[in-house]
Amino acid sequence: MSTSIVIADDHLLIAKAISGIIEQFRHFTVLYEVENGLALQEKFKNPKNIPDILLLDISMPLMDGFETARWISQEYPHVQVMALTMQNEDEALIKMIKSGAKG
């Protein structure tokens, strides 16, 4: 059985590149990419769109990674959230972990 992954990143080129890399591994399937947390909430209305793993960018418009991670940890605690960021500040990663990210 394949592990399902969703990518939430406002940089479409980055999301597509990550998706392409993941798809090279047979045990992983990328379900879709979204540009922010609000778009993710809309997708999650369909239970078939809920992944095993969410790769979540910290800096996104409308609903950022922190808010999205908190929502996921409250509503879908079985979804493993992994933070994506170009920031090299420890504080941002610590805040993501406190918001519910696992790594």
Biopython code that builds the backbone (N, CA, C, O; Angstrom):
import numpy as np
from Bio.PDB.StructureBuilder import StructureBuilder

atoms = [
    (1, "MET", "N", (0.836, -1.189, 0.000)),
    (1, "MET", "CA", (0.000, 0.000, 0.000)),
    (1, "MET", "C", (0.879, 1.249, 0.000)),
    (1, "MET", "O", (1.936, 1.281, 0.629)),
    (2, "SER", "N", (0.432, 2.249, -0.700)),
    (2, "SER", "CA", (1.178, 3.487, -0.874)),
    (2, "SER", "C", (0.828, 4.503, 0.212)),
    (2, "SER", "O", (-0.320, 4.590, 0.645)),
    (3, "THR", "N", (1.820, 5.261, 0.642)),
    (3, "THR", "CA", (1.615, 6.357, 1.582)),
    (3, "THR", "C", (1.226, 7.594, 0.784)),
    (3, "THR", "O", (1.929, 7.986, -0.147)),
    (4, "SER", "N", (0.104, 8.209, 1.151)),
    (4, "SER", "CA", (-0.375, 9.384, 0.415)),
    (4, "SER", "C", (0.187, 10.667, 1.014)),
    (4, "SER", "O", (0.313, 10.814, 2.229)),
    (5, "ILE", "N", (0.519, 11.590, 0.113)),
    (5, "ILE", "CA", (1.136, 12.859, 0.503)),
    (5, "ILE", "C", (0.426, 14.010, -0.196)),
    (5, "ILE", "O", (0.037, 13.899, -1.359)),
    (6, "VAL", "N", (0.260, 15.113, 0.524)),
    (6, "VAL", "CA", (-0.238, 16.366, -0.047)),
    (6, "VAL", "C", (0.822, 17.427, 0.223)),
    (6, "VAL", "O", (1.460, 17.433, 1.275)),
    (7, "ILE", "N", (0.998, 18.315, -0.736)),
    (7, "ILE", "CA", (1.969, 19.402, -0.607)),
    (7, "ILE", "C", (1.218, 20.728, -0.585)),
    (7, "ILE", "O", (0.454, 21.030, -1.501)),
    (8, "ALA", "N", (1.437, 21.518, 0.465)),
    (8, "ALA", "CA", (0.845, 22.853, 0.572)),
    (8, "ALA", "C", (1.980, 23.868, 0.524)),
    (8, "ALA", "O", (2.741, 24.010, 1.481)),
    (9, "ASP", "N", (2.082, 24.568, -0.595)),
    (9, "ASP", "CA", (3.154, 25.548, -0.798)),
    (9, "ASP", "C", (2.669, 26.571, -1.812)),
    (9, "ASP", "O", (2.143, 26.201, -2.862)),
    (10, "ASP", "N", (2.840, 27.844, -1.514)),
    (10, "ASP", "CA", (2.367, 28.889, -2.420)),
    (10, "ASP", "C", (3.269, 29.072, -3.635)),
    (10, "ASP", "O", (2.916, 29.814, -4.552)),
    (11, "HIS", "N", (4.404, 28.424, -3.663)),
    (11, "HIS", "CA", (5.296, 28.467, -4.828)),
    (11, "HIS", "C", (5.059, 27.204, -5.655)),
    (11, "HIS", "O", (5.599, 26.141, -5.350)),
    (12, "LEU", "N", (4.255, 27.331, -6.693)),
    (12, "LEU", "CA", (3.847, 26.179, -7.490)),
    (12, "LEU", "C", (5.033, 25.414, -8.060)),
    (12, "LEU", "O", (5.016, 24.183, -8.096)),
    (13, "LEU", "N", (6.048, 26.117, -8.500)),
    (13, "LEU", "CA", (7.224, 25.455, -9.070)),
    (13, "LEU", "C", (7.903, 24.557, -8.032)),
    (13, "LEU", "O", (8.313, 23.441, -8.352)),
    (14, "ILE", "N", (8.020, 25.033, -6.809)),
    (14, "ILE", "CA", (8.610, 24.237, -5.723)),
    (14, "ILE", "C", (7.736, 23.022, -5.437)),
    (14, "ILE", "O", (8.239, 21.905, -5.322)),
    (15, "ALA", "N", (6.431, 23.241, -5.323)),
    (15, "ALA", "CA", (5.511, 22.136, -5.043)),
    (15, "ALA", "C", (5.583, 21.065, -6.124)),
    (15, "ALA", "O", (5.626, 19.874, -5.816)),
    (16, "LYS", "N", (5.597, 21.477, -7.377)),
    (16, "LYS", "CA", (5.674, 20.521, -8.494)),
    (16, "LYS", "C", (7.012, 19.778, -8.484)),
    (16, "LYS", "O", (7.053, 18.580, -8.767)),
    (17, "ALA", "N", (8.096, 20.471, -8.163)),
    (17, "ALA", "CA", (9.411, 19.825, -8.109)),
    (17, "ALA", "C", (9.451, 18.767, -7.005)),
    (17, "ALA", "O", (9.932, 17.655, -7.224)),
    (18, "ILE", "N", (8.950, 19.110, -5.835)),
    (18, "ILE", "CA", (8.905, 18.153, -4.726)),
    (18, "ILE", "C", (8.022, 16.971, -5.099)),
    (18, "ILE", "O", (8.368, 15.819, -4.839)),
    (19, "SER", "N", (6.892, 17.263, -5.705)),
    (19, "SER", "CA", (5.971, 16.216, -6.147)),
    (19, "SER", "C", (6.660, 15.256, -7.116)),
    (19, "SER", "O", (6.522, 14.039, -6.991)),
    (20, "GLY", "N", (7.392, 15.795, -8.066)),
    (20, "GLY", "CA", (8.096, 14.972, -9.040)),
    (20, "GLY", "C", (9.130, 14.063, -8.402)),
    (20, "GLY", "O", (9.287, 12.913, -8.811)),
    (21, "ILE", "N", (9.829, 14.568, -7.408)),
    (21, "ILE", "CA", (10.822, 13.755, -6.700)),
    (21, "ILE", "C", (10.135, 12.632, -5.933)),
    (21, "ILE", "O", (10.563, 11.480, -5.992)),
    (22, "ILE", "N", (9.073, 12.970, -5.215)),
    (22, "ILE", "CA", (8.356, 11.971, -4.417)),
    (22, "ILE", "C", (7.782, 10.872, -5.304)),
    (22, "ILE", "O", (7.837, 9.695, -4.948)),
    (23, "GLU", "N", (7.237, 11.246, -6.445)),
    (23, "GLU", "CA", (6.606, 10.272, -7.342)),
    (23, "GLU", "C", (7.596, 9.242, -7.882)),
    (23, "GLU", "O", (7.176, 8.220, -8.424)),
    (24, "GLN", "N", (8.879, 9.483, -7.749)),
    (24, "GLN", "CA", (9.876, 8.510, -8.192)),
    (24, "GLN", "C", (9.972, 7.310, -7.252)),
    (24, "GLN", "O", (10.547, 6.283, -7.610)),
    (25, "PHE", "N", (9.416, 7.439, -6.063)),
    (25, "PHE", "CA", (9.441, 6.354, -5.083)),
    (25, "PHE", "C", (8.097, 5.637, -5.106)),
    (25, "PHE", "O", (7.055, 6.260, -4.905)),
    (26, "ARG", "N", (8.118, 4.351, -5.345)),
    (26, "ARG", "CA", (6.880, 3.597, -5.575)),
    (26, "ARG", "C", (5.968, 3.498, -4.358)),
    (26, "ARG", "O", (4.776, 3.229, -4.513)),
    (27, "HIS", "N", (6.481, 3.703, -3.173)),
    (27, "HIS", "CA", (5.650, 3.566, -1.975)),
    (27, "HIS", "C", (4.979, 4.874, -1.548)),
    (27, "HIS", "O", (4.322, 4.931, -0.509)),
    (28, "PHE", "N", (5.149, 5.918, -2.355)),
    (28, "PHE", "CA", (4.551, 7.214, -2.049)),
    (28, "PHE", "C", (3.735, 7.713, -3.232)),
    (28, "PHE", "O", (4.123, 7.533, -4.387)),
    (29, "THR", "N", (2.607, 8.338, -2.936)),
    (29, "THR", "CA", (1.755, 8.928, -3.963)),
    (29, "THR", "C", (1.393, 10.346, -3.552)),
    (29, "THR", "O", (0.893, 10.563, -2.448)),
    (30, "VAL", "N", (1.639, 11.309, -4.424)),
    (30, "VAL", "CA", (1.216, 12.684, -4.166)),
    (30, "VAL", "C", (-0.214, 12.822, -4.671)),
    (30, "VAL", "O", (-0.481, 12.646, -5.860)),
    (31, "LEU", "N", (-1.128, 13.137, -3.763)),
    (31, "LEU", "CA", (-2.535, 13.284, -4.136)),
    (31, "LEU", "C", (-2.774, 14.577, -4.908)),
    (31, "LEU", "O", (-3.459, 14.579, -5.930)),
    (32, "TYR", "N", (-2.202, 15.689, -4.410)),
    (32, "TYR", "CA", (-2.387, 16.999, -5.038)),
    (32, "TYR", "C", (-1.506, 18.021, -4.346)),
    (32, "TYR", "O", (-0.907, 17.749, -3.306)),
    (33, "GLU", "N", (-1.439, 19.212, -4.946)),
    (33, "GLU", "CA", (-0.753, 20.354, -4.345)),
    (33, "GLU", "C", (-1.773, 21.481, -4.176)),
    (33, "GLU", "O", (-2.667, 21.652, -5.006)),
    (34, "VAL", "N", (-1.630, 22.244, -3.099)),
    (34, "VAL", "CA", (-2.463, 23.429, -2.874)),
    (34, "VAL", "C", (-1.558, 24.602, -2.522)),
    (34, "VAL", "O", (-0.406, 24.419, -2.128)),
    (35, "GLU", "N", (-2.100, 25.819, -2.672)),
    (35, "GLU", "CA", (-1.277, 27.012, -2.478)),
    (35, "GLU", "C", (-1.380, 27.638, -1.089)),
    (35, "GLU", "O", (-0.599, 28.533, -0.765)),
    (36, "ASN", "N", (-2.324, 27.188, -0.262)),
    (36, "ASN", "CA", (-2.443, 27.733, 1.094)),
    (36, "ASN", "C", (-3.373, 26.873, 1.942)),
    (36, "ASN", "O", (-3.995, 25.933, 1.446)),
    (37, "GLY", "N", (-3.456, 27.207, 3.219)),
    (37, "GLY", "CA", (-4.277, 26.444, 4.147)),
    (37, "GLY", "C", (-5.760, 26.480, 3.844)),
    (37, "GLY", "O", (-6.458, 25.491, 4.068)),
    (38, "LEU", "N", (-6.257, 27.600, 3.338)),
    (38, "LEU", "CA", (-7.683, 27.675, 2.997)),
    (38, "LEU", "C", (-8.031, 26.716, 1.872)),
    (38, "LEU", "O", (-9.071, 26.060, 1.913)),
    (39, "ALA", "N", (-7.170, 26.632, 0.871)),
    (39, "ALA", "CA", (-7.394, 25.684, -0.224)),
    (39, "ALA", "C", (-7.336, 24.249, 0.303)),
    (39, "ALA", "O", (-8.077, 23.384, -0.162)),
    (40, "LEU", "N", (-6.462, 24.003, 1.266)),
    (40, "LEU", "CA", (-6.359, 22.678, 1.873)),
    (40, "LEU", "C", (-7.640, 22.331, 2.628)),
    (40, "LEU", "O", (-8.139, 21.211, 2.518)),
    (41, "GLN", "N", (-8.173, 23.277, 3.389)),
    (41, "GLN", "CA", (-9.432, 23.038, 4.104)),
    (41, "GLN", "C", (-10.545, 22.660, 3.137)),
    (41, "GLN", "O", (-11.344, 21.767, 3.419)),
    (42, "GLU", "N", (-10.595, 23.331, 2.012)),
    (42, "GLU", "CA", (-11.611, 23.032, 1.005)),
    (42, "GLU", "C", (-11.444, 21.602, 0.483)),
    (42, "GLU", "O", (-12.424, 20.869, 0.352)),
    (43, "LYS", "N", (-10.219, 21.214, 0.189)),
    (43, "LYS", "CA", (-9.941, 19.863, -0.317)),
    (43, "LYS", "C", (-10.295, 18.793, 0.715)),
    (43, "LYS", "O", (-10.794, 17.725, 0.361)),
    (44, "PHE", "N", (-10.035, 19.082, 1.990)),
    (44, "PHE", "CA", (-10.272, 18.105, 3.054)),
    (44, "PHE", "C", (-11.758, 17.839, 3.291)),
    (44, "PHE", "O", (-12.100, 16.915, 4.028)),
    (45, "LYS", "N", (-12.636, 18.618, 2.692)),
    (45, "LYS", "CA", (-14.074, 18.354, 2.817)),
    (45, "LYS", "C", (-14.434, 17.000, 2.217)),
    (45, "LYS", "O", (-15.436, 16.392, 2.594)),
    (46, "ASN", "N", (-13.611, 16.530, 1.279)),
    (46, "ASN", "CA", (-13.779, 15.203, 0.696)),
    (46, "ASN", "C", (-12.814, 14.261, 1.417)),
    (46, "ASN", "O", (-11.600, 14.439, 1.311)),
    (47, "PRO", "N", (-13.321, 13.264, 2.147)),
    (47, "PRO", "CA", (-12.443, 12.359, 2.900)),
    (47, "PRO", "C", (-11.376, 11.663, 2.052)),
    (47, "PRO", "O", (-10.338, 11.269, 2.583)),
    (48, "LYS", "N", (-11.607, 11.508, 0.772)),
    (48, "LYS", "CA", (-10.618, 10.874, -0.108)),
    (48, "LYS", "C", (-9.386, 11.759, -0.301)),
    (48, "LYS", "O", (-8.345, 11.284, -0.755)),
    (49, "ASN", "N", (-9.500, 13.033, 0.041)),
    (49, "ASN", "CA", (-8.402, 13.989, -0.134)),
    (49, "ASN", "C", (-7.532, 14.154, 1.106)),
    (49, "ASN", "O", (-6.633, 14.994, 1.121)),
    (50, "ILE", "N", (-7.788, 13.365, 2.143)),
    (50, "ILE", "CA", (-7.019, 13.483, 3.383)),
    (50, "ILE", "C", (-5.824, 12.529, 3.303)),
    (50, "ILE", "O", (-6.008, 11.316, 3.205)),
    (51, "PRO", "N", (-4.604, 13.067, 3.345)),
    (51, "PRO", "CA", (-3.410, 12.239, 3.158)),
    (51, "PRO", "C", (-2.891, 11.630, 4.463)),
    (51, "PRO", "O", (-3.374, 11.929, 5.555)),
    (52, "ASP", "N", (-1.902, 10.778, 4.304)),
    (52, "ASP", "CA", (-1.163, 10.267, 5.461)),
    (52, "ASP", "C", (-0.164, 11.317, 5.945)),
    (52, "ASP", "O", (0.050, 11.478, 7.147)),
    (53, "ILE", "N", (0.445, 12.031, 4.991)),
    (53, "ILE", "CA", (1.480, 13.026, 5.290)),
    (53, "ILE", "C", (1.161, 14.335, 4.572)),
    (53, "ILE", "O", (0.766, 14.335, 3.406)),
    (54, "LEU", "N", (1.335, 15.441, 5.276)),
    (54, "LEU", "CA", (1.188, 16.772, 4.685)),
    (54, "LEU", "C", (2.533, 17.480, 4.747)),
    (54, "LEU", "O", (3.073, 17.690, 5.833)),
    (55, "LEU", "N", (3.076, 17.849, 3.595)),
    (55, "LEU", "CA", (4.280, 18.680, 3.529)),
    (55, "LEU", "C", (3.798, 20.122, 3.466)),
    (55, "LEU", "O", (3.174, 20.526, 2.486)),
    (56, "LEU", "N", (4.081, 20.890, 4.494)),
    (56, "LEU", "CA", (3.447, 22.186, 4.707)),
    (56, "LEU", "C", (4.457, 23.326, 4.760)),
    (56, "LEU", "O", (5.325, 23.364, 5.632)),
    (57, "ASP", "N", (4.332, 24.250, 3.818)),
    (57, "ASP", "CA", (5.164, 25.454, 3.810)),
    (57, "ASP", "C", (4.748, 26.347, 4.972)),
    (57, "ASP", "O", (3.567, 26.420, 5.310)),
    (58, "ILE", "N", (5.698, 27.016, 5.574)),
    (58, "ILE", "CA", (5.398, 27.922, 6.681)),
    (58, "ILE", "C", (4.797, 29.230, 6.177)),
    (58, "ILE", "O", (3.791, 29.698, 6.711)),
    (59, "SER", "N", (5.402, 29.814, 5.163)),
    (59, "SER", "CA", (4.986, 31.136, 4.676)),
    (59, "SER", "C", (4.069, 30.998, 3.470)),
    (59, "SER", "O", (4.522, 30.764, 2.349)),
    (60, "MET", "N", (2.767, 31.147, 3.720)),
    (60, "MET", "CA", (1.768, 31.100, 2.647)),
    (60, "MET", "C", (0.755, 32.213, 2.882)),
    (60, "MET", "O", (0.529, 32.607, 4.027)),
    (61, "PRO", "N", (0.145, 32.724, 1.822)),
    (61, "PRO", "CA", (-0.882, 33.758, 1.993)),
    (61, "PRO", "C", (-2.195, 33.161, 2.505)),
    (61, "PRO", "O", (-2.415, 31.953, 2.423)),
    (62, "LEU", "N", (-3.043, 34.012, 3.023)),
    (62, "LEU", "CA", (-4.399, 33.698, 3.480)),
    (62, "LEU", "C", (-4.437, 32.858, 4.746)),
    (62, "LEU", "O", (-5.078, 33.251, 5.721)),
    (63, "MET", "N", (-3.772, 31.721, 4.757)),
    (63, "MET", "CA", (-3.709, 30.861, 5.946)),
    (63, "MET", "C", (-2.319, 30.230, 5.957)),
    (63, "MET", "O", (-2.035, 29.323, 5.175)),
    (64, "ASP", "N", (-1.460, 30.715, 6.847)),
    (64, "ASP", "CA", (-0.061, 30.280, 6.835)),
    (64, "ASP", "C", (0.122, 28.876, 7.417)),
    (64, "ASP", "O", (-0.837, 28.236, 7.847)),
    (65, "GLY", "N", (1.353, 28.422, 7.421)),
    (65, "GLY", "CA", (1.665, 27.081, 7.895)),
    (65, "GLY", "C", (1.390, 26.870, 9.370)),
    (65, "GLY", "O", (0.989, 25.776, 9.768)),
    (66, "PHE", "N", (1.596, 27.888, 10.189)),
    (66, "PHE", "CA", (1.349, 27.755, 11.623)),
    (66, "PHE", "C", (-0.134, 27.503, 11.890)),
    (66, "PHE", "O", (-0.500, 26.570, 12.605)),
    (67, "GLU", "N", (-0.971, 28.344, 11.311)),
    (67, "GLU", "CA", (-2.415, 28.210, 11.495)),
    (67, "GLU", "C", (-2.914, 26.889, 10.906)),
    (67, "GLU", "O", (-3.761, 26.220, 11.497)),
    (68, "THR", "N", (-2.392, 26.524, 9.757)),
    (68, "THR", "CA", (-2.796, 25.277, 9.111)),
    (68, "THR", "C", (-2.375, 24.076, 9.949)),
    (68, "THR", "O", (-3.152, 23.135, 10.106)),
    (69, "ALA", "N", (-1.168, 24.090, 10.486)),
    (69, "ALA", "CA", (-0.689, 22.984, 11.324)),
    (69, "ALA", "C", (-1.552, 22.825, 12.575)),
    (69, "ALA", "O", (-1.862, 21.703, 12.975)),
    (70, "ARG", "N", (-1.940, 23.943, 13.193)),
    (70, "ARG", "CA", (-2.818, 23.878, 14.371)),
    (70, "ARG", "C", (-4.164, 23.259, 14.004)),
    (70, "ARG", "O", (-4.687, 22.415, 14.731)),
    (71, "TRP", "N", (-4.718, 23.683, 12.872)),
    (71, "TRP", "CA", (-6.000, 23.153, 12.416)),
    (71, "TRP", "C", (-5.905, 21.645, 12.150)),
    (71, "TRP", "O", (-6.773, 20.876, 12.564)),
    (72, "ILE", "N", (-4.846, 21.241, 11.460)),
    (72, "ILE", "CA", (-4.660, 19.820, 11.156)),
    (72, "ILE", "C", (-4.528, 19.012, 12.445)),
    (72, "ILE", "O", (-5.159, 17.964, 12.579)),
    (73, "SER", "N", (-3.722, 19.481, 13.392)),
    (73, "SER", "CA", (-3.502, 18.712, 14.623)),
    (73, "SER", "C", (-4.780, 18.590, 15.454)),
    (73, "SER", "O", (-4.947, 17.621, 16.195)),
    (74, "GLN", "N", (-5.679, 19.563, 15.336)),
    (74, "GLN", "CA", (-6.948, 19.500, 16.066)),
    (74, "GLN", "C", (-7.991, 18.653, 15.347)),
    (74, "GLN", "O", (-8.687, 17.855, 15.975)),
    (75, "GLU", "N", (-8.099, 18.823, 14.042)),
    (75, "GLU", "CA", (-9.164, 18.170, 13.274)),
    (75, "GLU", "C", (-8.766, 16.816, 12.681)),
    (75, "GLU", "O", (-9.612, 15.937, 12.518)),
    (76, "TYR", "N", (-7.498, 16.650, 12.364)),
    (76, "TYR", "CA", (-7.011, 15.432, 11.700)),
    (76, "TYR", "C", (-5.694, 14.994, 12.342)),
    (76, "TYR", "O", (-4.656, 15.011, 11.679)),
    (77, "PRO", "N", (-5.716, 14.606, 13.611)),
    (77, "PRO", "CA", (-4.468, 14.300, 14.319)),
    (77, "PRO", "C", (-3.681, 13.126, 13.732)),
    (77, "PRO", "O", (-2.492, 12.979, 14.013)),
    (78, "HIS", "N", (-4.324, 12.306, 12.936)),
    (78, "HIS", "CA", (-3.623, 11.170, 12.320)),
    (78, "HIS", "C", (-2.754, 11.594, 11.129)),
    (78, "HIS", "O", (-1.896, 10.827, 10.692)),
    (79, "VAL", "N", (-2.966, 12.801, 10.603)),
    (79, "VAL", "CA", (-2.162, 13.297, 9.480)),
    (79, "VAL", "C", (-0.826, 13.803, 10.029)),
    (79, "VAL", "O", (-0.792, 14.656, 10.917)),
    (80, "GLN", "N", (0.257, 13.275, 9.497)),
    (80, "GLN", "CA", (1.601, 13.673, 9.919)),
    (80, "GLN", "C", (2.009, 14.933, 9.151)),
    (80, "GLN", "O", (2.090, 14.912, 7.922)),
    (81, "VAL", "N", (2.262, 16.011, 9.859)),
    (81, "VAL", "CA", (2.629, 17.285, 9.237)),
    (81, "VAL", "C", (4.147, 17.456, 9.286)),
    (81, "VAL", "O", (4.770, 17.333, 10.341)),
    (82, "MET", "N", (4.720, 17.739, 8.127)),
    (82, "MET", "CA", (6.151, 18.011, 8.002)),
    (82, "MET", "C", (6.304, 19.429, 7.458)),
    (82, "MET", "O", (5.699, 19.776, 6.444)),
    (83, "ALA", "N", (7.104, 20.239, 8.126)),
    (83, "ALA", "CA", (7.280, 21.643, 7.736)),
    (83, "ALA", "C", (8.247, 21.779, 6.563)),
    (83, "ALA", "O", (9.271, 21.099, 6.495)),
    (84, "LEU", "N", (7.895, 22.676, 5.644)),
    (84, "LEU", "CA", (8.768, 23.081, 4.545)),
    (84, "LEU", "C", (9.041, 24.569, 4.716)),
    (84, "LEU", "O", (8.120, 25.347, 4.963)),
    (85, "THR", "N", (10.291, 24.963, 4.586)),
    (85, "THR", "CA", (10.586, 26.388, 4.688)),
    (85, "THR", "C", (11.934, 26.722, 4.066)),
    (85, "THR", "O", (12.842, 25.893, 4.021)),
    (86, "MET", "N", (12.039, 27.943, 3.593)),
    (86, "MET", "CA", (13.312, 28.472, 3.118)),
    (86, "MET", "C", (13.964, 29.295, 4.233)),
    (86, "MET", "O", (15.101, 29.745, 4.095)),
    (87, "GLN", "N", (13.237, 29.487, 5.336)),
    (87, "GLN", "CA", (13.760, 30.241, 6.469)),
    (87, "GLN", "C", (14.801, 29.404, 7.199)),
    (87, "GLN", "O", (14.660, 28.184, 7.295)),
    (88, "ASN", "N", (15.830, 30.040, 7.705)),
    (88, "ASN", "CA", (16.816, 29.297, 8.485)),
    (88, "ASN", "C", (16.829, 29.762, 9.936)),
    (88, "ASN", "O", (17.861, 29.735, 10.607)),
    (89, "GLU", "N", (15.667, 30.185, 10.400)),
    (89, "GLU", "CA", (15.526, 30.642, 11.778)),
    (89, "GLU", "C", (14.939, 29.519, 12.620)),
    (89, "GLU", "O", (13.887, 28.970, 12.290)),
    (90, "ASP", "N", (15.619, 29.181, 13.706)),
    (90, "ASP", "CA", (15.143, 28.119, 14.585)),
    (90, "ASP", "C", (13.761, 28.421, 15.151)),
    (90, "ASP", "O", (12.961, 27.509, 15.362)),
    (91, "GLU", "N", (13.478, 29.705, 15.398)),
    (91, "GLU", "CA", (12.204, 30.079, 16.006)),
    (91, "GLU", "C", (11.013, 29.643, 15.153)),
    (91, "GLU", "O", (9.993, 29.206, 15.685)),
    (92, "ALA", "N", (11.142, 29.760, 13.842)),
    (92, "ALA", "CA", (10.046, 29.376, 12.948)),
    (92, "ALA", "C", (9.787, 27.878, 13.034)),
    (92, "ALA", "O", (8.634, 27.450, 13.079)),
    (93, "LEU", "N", (10.842, 27.083, 13.056)),
    (93, "LEU", "CA", (10.669, 25.633, 13.152)),
    (93, "LEU", "C", (10.122, 25.227, 14.513)),
    (93, "LEU", "O", (9.280, 24.334, 14.605)),
    (94, "ILE", "N", (10.592, 25.873, 15.559)),
    (94, "ILE", "CA", (10.069, 25.589, 16.897)),
    (94, "ILE", "C", (8.584, 25.921, 16.960)),
    (94, "ILE", "O", (7.798, 25.159, 17.523)),
    (95, "LYS", "N", (8.199, 27.053, 16.385)),
    (95, "LYS", "CA", (6.789, 27.444, 16.364)),
    (95, "LYS", "C", (5.957, 26.437, 15.567)),
    (95, "LYS", "O", (4.823, 26.141, 15.943)),
    (96, "MET", "N", (6.507, 25.910, 14.475)),
    (96, "MET", "CA", (5.782, 24.897, 13.695)),
    (96, "MET", "C", (5.578, 23.624, 14.512)),
    (96, "MET", "O", (4.498, 23.033, 14.482)),
    (97, "ILE", "N", (6.594, 23.206, 15.228)),
    (97, "ILE", "CA", (6.467, 22.003, 16.059)),
    (97, "ILE", "C", (5.435, 22.233, 17.153)),
    (97, "ILE", "O", (4.636, 21.344, 17.448)),
    (98, "LYS", "N", (5.443, 23.419, 17.758)),
    (98, "LYS", "CA", (4.434, 23.747, 18.775)),
    (98, "LYS", "C", (3.035, 23.825, 18.172)),
    (98, "LYS", "O", (2.039, 23.641, 18.872)),
    (99, "SER", "N", (2.965, 24.100, 16.870)),
    (99, "SER", "CA", (1.674, 24.179, 16.180)),
    (99, "SER", "C", (1.174, 22.805, 15.741)),
    (99, "SER", "O", (0.035, 22.673, 15.292)),
    (100, "GLY", "N", (2.021, 21.783, 15.870)),
    (100, "GLY", "CA", (1.577, 20.431, 15.551)),
    (100, "GLY", "C", (2.401, 19.682, 14.529)),
    (100, "GLY", "O", (2.131, 18.509, 14.268)),
    (101, "ALA", "N", (3.400, 20.322, 13.942)),
    (101, "ALA", "CA", (4.243, 19.626, 12.963)),
    (101, "ALA", "C", (5.105, 18.587, 13.670)),
    (101, "ALA", "O", (5.499, 18.765, 14.823)),
    (102, "LYS", "N", (5.388, 17.505, 12.962)),
    (102, "LYS", "CA", (6.214, 16.428, 13.518)),
    (102, "LYS", "C", (7.673, 16.549, 13.103)),
    (102, "LYS", "O", (8.537, 15.843, 13.625)),
    (103, "GLY", "N", (7.939, 17.433, 12.178)),
    (103, "GLY", "CA", (9.318, 17.593, 11.736)),
    (103, "GLY", "C", (9.439, 18.638, 10.668)),
    (103, "GLY", "O", (10.540, 18.899, 10.182)),
]
sb = StructureBuilder()
sb.init_structure("model")
sb.init_model(0)
sb.init_chain("A")
sb.init_seg("    ")
for serial, (resi, resn, name, xyz) in enumerate(atoms, 1):
    if name == "N":
        sb.init_residue(resn, " ", resi, " ")
    sb.init_atom(name, np.array(xyz, "f"), 0.0, 1.0, " ", f" {name:<3s}", serial, name[0])
structure = sb.get_structure()
